[in-house]
């Protein structure tokens, strides 16, 4: 293949002339030698089409005789270009019998170039040199196989020549030649300096560089410059902020970008200060006001304040601007305060209301269940401000903690679920602070199915054919606890009927509507007739005295009958329909069980709250679900909850926010036995598996517990209130 662009070179021979006629082959064990031609024979003239030409003096005026020599020709090649060439017998033949083509490109000092030559028809050979012959690189097989590759850093800016050669004499064929080079980045800054006033400010300068070149900024004096733009890629703009110069002397700083300096010269700032006005007078109301600080831009100042009821920011500020201050309401006598800024004092006078206060009551005794209807009465003059503070772990003020003038303040006290009483103090503040004392007894925490008084529910079964109760004492699992009490048709109704924090063994006999209780001390029994055939026994502490009350739900009429342990009176309350299931629990955290039903036909819960008589309803569950309500989240309120036999999932509707969560625990034929088995006040999900008489307990504070206890046909006792 021939090229029509004339060049100056027989490149290889020129280099050989200076290097003794030898190319050092770094990629081949062989060395290719060329006979000495000398400069006159190797540096030819350029063609007639405007290419660069170098002509030795000995050949001046003889260009015409050389125009037909193929060794005078070279073709231009650009970075990123790949040329498909061909060596033929018409190309330039070197003295060693090999043939070559020549290519030229312009490179830049420090630039890295990569030259690749490949051919499937002959063994390639590459050379690279500058025009002076002081830089020579060559390669035979550096490209893999018989292909060639040169990677070189150029020593200077100028024209370079590529030799595309065959290793062996008289070998020809097609080849591919590619040239690649790194981007060479230069940077220039415009302008190169900036004069900045003493107040500082934000300024810019431009960075001129090649596309793709990255740059960043640094500076020689720290603390005076902040960069908005601290770097970039390609041409860009540096935005920087110079801080005010309060040093008392001019200063200079240098920003550097890739070795180029940008100089900043800044004069020092002369600051003077004054305020306007010098004083102010205010009435007794709380107020926000201001006065002006007059100073040049950039001058620093800090305010401080002195006196009662006044406040202003003490942060560092600069330049002219308002000094904003606030005064609290003055319930007492007239008072004075001041604000000092940059050596100037602003005086403030504020008149007072001379308020007097009284609050009642001064002390309170709250029931263990708490209250939502507490009330303080405050007596004072119109416009006088006051507030309550402290004790907020137990007391909540729904309409805020403060007020103005005479009035009242409602408050709520949470139930006390601790065993012991508690007391606390809140403060009432007007001109002075007075303490108001609270005392509240605790609601004894009673764990359902805790037969031995250790606050843990106990594993146990009832065997209908023999009327035997079998119980594992969680505090002493090896002890044998067996009681003969009841008949096969009795309904189990274990609960704490005596208030001793232990569950009592008890049954309800539907045939005669009688409740039977076992005395834990003597083993004897007592009985009370309360109910009739068809009633569903639902004992719970409905009056908050720490004792379970006898209660039945009559599905035929939807009525509840509750025998209150506090006064032995009977409450008769209509709440429910035929087909409903009783699910009493303390849903409102007042220490009393709430009347509640679950309607399986539509999956609805209906709850009559004992604290205010309001009715709450929620749709949660379906007709095949089992009710397992209880405090699963530990907030003192029972959560609506169901267990679904079809998939073994527990679903809990959080009492805190109405959201729900679910988790798997159990299989289709299991019986749910929820209770607090680890004494942490939280109901644990648990199931009894009749096929193997195995208990699986997912303890909320401990690991899952597995216990084998019972036999075929036994009734797990903690399941008796699951509907």
Secondary structure, 3 states (H helix, E strand, C coil): CCCCCECCECHHHHHHHHHCCECCCCCCCCCCECCCCHHHHHECCCCCCCCCCCCCHHHCCCHHHHCCCHHHECEECCCCCEEEEEECCCCEECCCCCEEEEEEEEECCCCEEEEEEECCCCCEEEEEEECCCCCEEEECCCCECCEEEEEEECCCCEEEEEEEEECCCCCCEEEEEEEEECCCCCCEEECCEEEECCCCEEEEEEEECCCCCEEEEEECCCCCEEECCCEEECCEEEEEEECCCCCCCCEEEEEEECCEEEEEEECCCCCCCEEECCEEEECCCCEEEEEEEECCCCCEECEEEEECCEEECCCCEECCEEEEEEECCCCCCCEEEEEEECCEEEEEEECCCCCCCEEECCEEEECCCCEEEEEEEEECCCCCEEEEECCCCCEECCCCCEEECCEEEEEEECCCCCCCCEEEEEEEECCCEEEEEEEECCCCCCCCCCCCCCCCCCCEEEECCCCEEEEEECCEEEEEEEEECCCCCCEECCECCCCCCCCECEEEECCCCEEEEECCCCCCEEEEECCCCCCEECCECCCCCCCCEEEEEECCCCEEEEECCCCCCEEEEECCCCCCEECCECCCCCCCCEEEEEECCCCEEEEECCCCCCEEEEECCCCCCEECCECCCCCCCCEEEEEECCCCEEEEECCCCCCEEEEECCCCCCEECCECCCCCCCCEEEEEECCCCEEEEECCCCCEEEEECCCCCCEEHHHCCCC
